[in-house]
Amino acid sequence: MGYDFDIVYKKGASNRVADALSRKYEGEEDETADPGVLTRPIWQDWETIEEEIQKDEELRKIIEELKVDPEAHGNYTLENERLHYKGRLVLSTTSH
């Protein structure tokens, strides 16, 4: 079992995205910046999601039981106080 792919070199001028990401601009002195971090996702609707989950009696019950016993619901987990199922964020069925 292996991978079937070809590595193809593109010159900087024809590969603008990679070229732009790999450059450090002149005069840039910020040594505290982490070059490995390009973006960080930010959800602006956390409050809405949490309100919807609090209104969902079944999800509230699962969360409370997981707080007492993290193994209580098989594939459900609490990560940073947020409910996940098989590693994915759980939304209420009423979520927009």
Secondary structure as GFF3:
##gff-version 3
##sequence-region A 1 96
A	DSSP	three_ten_helix	12	14	.	.	.	ID=ss1
A	DSSP	alpha_helix	16	22	.	.	.	ID=ss2
A	DSSP	alpha_helix	46	55	.	.	.	ID=ss3
A	DSSP	alpha_helix	57	68	.	.	.	ID=ss4
A	DSSP	beta_strand	76	79	.	.	.	ID=ss5
A	DSSP	beta_strand	82	85	.	.	.	ID=ss6
A	DSSP	beta_strand	88	89	.	.	.	ID=ss7
###
